[in-house]
Amino acid sequence: MFKKTTEQIIEKSIKGVVSIFVLREKQDFEENKEVLLIEGKEYIKLGNSSAFFVSKDGLIISNYHSLISKDLIYKIQWEKKFYDASIKYLDEQNDIILLKIKKLKQTFPFLKLGDSSKLKLGNQVIAIGDVLDEFEKTVSTGIISGLSRYIKMETVLQGSLEYKGLIQTDAAINPGNSGGPLINDKGEVIGINTLSVQGAENIGLAIPINYIKKILFDLKKYGKVENISLGIKYVLINQEVAEKRKLPIQCGAFVVYGSSDSPHFGVKRGSIAERQGILEGDIILSINDQKIEESCNINDVLKSYNKGSSIFIKVLRNNKEINLKFKLE
């Protein structure tokens, strides 16, 4: 049961949802193109996506895959008005784009970001966005039906894209409302609506919001996104690796051994891993209860954490499980 009514959550959240249009200027000779008239000027519409404000000064987040190219014109439509926007941050690999409204003359209603690490199967959620480029501010409801999903898809412009750690929901995610917010029962964004599985009914996927929170934190504090590393070299374990190296399990990350001329090959000298007791030959099973496997490796997990965060790593060593506490740096 929602802690706030569904109507209250939607009424408040929908104010922070926008549409992004990807445009280029229309040439006189062009006909039979989809034209958008903005302030008396004609543009050719190349794409569009849903998005939402994450700060009052006009910072907006969405999926990159819907927005074609970083070299085109971006217009934000909010409350029937259009605003010029520029790219603040772009991550093609993880399908994230941040845009900022130019020449700010006002403040905007932004959405509060939740904690996607606390999601449980069955949690109720709301998806908001513009469906099929026709139905503005469409709302659908559902539940969390899966966590840590992996999917690979082919795109015309970006080639092969891999998504890891996705949230699965039966709330409808359709063309157009990707990039919009997936909201929990507190009215907080816990994911970015990203795609639906073709040929399957009621399977929508969203990028967890914690990775976005790290991006926003890093950009504000460091002016760039900081990558966190434990300082280890590892191989993800599957059946083939387990048989070849005679390992007791078929999942996790095996910290490799060094060679005679590089004794610290698996664990870097002076690294946080060495200081906290990770050894070559260890098998890292999980980080903060997130299992390490081929579809979710160590780097995938760490990208959601900031410097200074504390994490617990479960390690298998000599057939015994041990827990190590790390403070990331």
SULHUHU-V321923 format. One record per backbone hydrogen bond with DSSP energy under -1.0 kcal/mol. NH is the residue of the N-H (numbers start at 1). CO is the residue of the C=O. If there is no record, write none. Layout:
BEGIN
NH:CO ; NH:CO
END
This chain:
BEGIN
9:5 ; 10:6 ; 11:7 ; 12:8 ; 13:9 ; 14:10 ; 16:13 ; 17:14 ; 18:51 ; 19:77 ; 20:49 ; 21:75 ; 22:47 ; 23:73 ; 24:44 ; 26:42 ; 30:27 ; 36:43 ; 38:41 ; 41:38 ; 43:36 ; 44:24 ; 45:34 ; 46:22 ; 47:22 ; 49:20 ; 50:178 ; 51:18 ; 52:61 ; 53:16 ; 54:59 ; 58:55 ; 60:99 ; 61:52 ; 62:97 ; 67:64 ; 69:67 ; 73:23 ; 75:21 ; 76:83 ; 77:19 ; 78:81 ; 81:78 ; 83:76 ; 85:74 ; 86:100 ; 88:98 ; 89:98 ; 91:96 ; 96:91 ; 97:62 ; 98:89 ; 99:60 ; 100:86 ; 101:58 ; 102:84 ; 108:56 ; 111:53 ; 114:189 ; 118:115 ; 119:116 ; 122:144 ; 123:120 ; 125:142 ; 126:183 ; 127:140 ; 128:181 ; 129:138 ; 131:135 ; 132:175 ; 134:131 ; 135:131 ; 138:129 ; 140:127 ; 142:125 ; 144:123 ; 145:168 ; 146:168 ; 149:166 ; 151:163 ; 153:161 ; 155:159 ; 159:155 ; 161:153 ; 163:151 ; 166:149 ; 167:206 ; 168:146 ; 169:204 ; 170:143 ; 177:174 ; 179:193 ; 180:177 ; 182:191 ; 183:126 ; 184:188 ; 187:184 ; 189:112 ; 190:182 ; 191:182 ; 192:207 ; 193:180 ; 194:205 ; 195:205 ; 197:203 ; 200:197 ; 204:169 ; 205:195 ; 206:167 ; 207:192 ; 209:190 ; 213:209 ; 214:210 ; 215:211 ; 216:212 ; 217:213 ; 218:214 ; 219:215 ; 220:216 ; 221:217 ; 222:218 ; 223:218 ; 233:266 ; 235:254 ; 237:252 ; 242:238 ; 243:239 ; 244:240 ; 245:241 ; 247:242 ; 252:292 ; 253:284 ; 254:235 ; 255:282 ; 256:233 ; 262:259 ; 265:262 ; 268:231 ; 271:268 ; 273:230 ; 275:271 ; 276:272 ; 278:273 ; 281:255 ; 282:279 ; 283:316 ; 284:253 ; 285:314 ; 286:314 ; 287:290 ; 288:312 ; 290:287 ; 292:285 ; 293:296 ; 296:293 ; 301:297 ; 302:298 ; 303:299 ; 304:301 ; 305:302 ; 308:328 ; 309:306 ; 311:326 ; 313:324 ; 314:286 ; 315:322 ; 316:283 ; 317:320 ; 320:317 ; 322:315 ; 324:313 ; 326:311 ; 328:309
END
